[in-house]
Amino acid sequence: MSIETLISEELEAKRKIEEAKKEAQKIIEEAKRKAEQILASASDPKRIQEYVSEKEDEYKEEAEELRKKYEEQLKRLKEFPEPKIKEAAELILKEVLKFE
C-alpha cells in the first residue's frame, strides 16, 4: 500500500467521522427540542387545568352512576317487608350460630 493510498483512506475516514458527528449533533438537537416541547406542554398551567377538569367531570359521572346504583339497591331493600327481614335474621341465628 502506498503512502498516497493511506493518506487518502485517512482523509476519507476523517470525512466520515465528521459526517457522523454532524448527524449525531442533529439527532441530539432534535431530541432536546422534543424534550423541551414535552416539558413545556407538561408545565402549561392551562393544559394541566384542562386535564384536571376533564378528570373531575369523569369522576363526577362515575360517582353519580354509583349513587344511582346504591339508591336503587336501598329502594329495593326498603321495599322488602320487615317481617321477612326479621324471619331471615332469626333463621340465620338458628342455622349459622345455633342460637334460639
Secondary structure, 3 states (H helix, E strand, C coil): CCHHHHHHHHHHHHHHHHHHHHHHHHHHHHHHHHHHHHHHHHCCHHHHHHHHHHHHHHHHHHHHHHHHHHHHHHHHHHHCCHHHHHHHHHHHHHHCCCCC
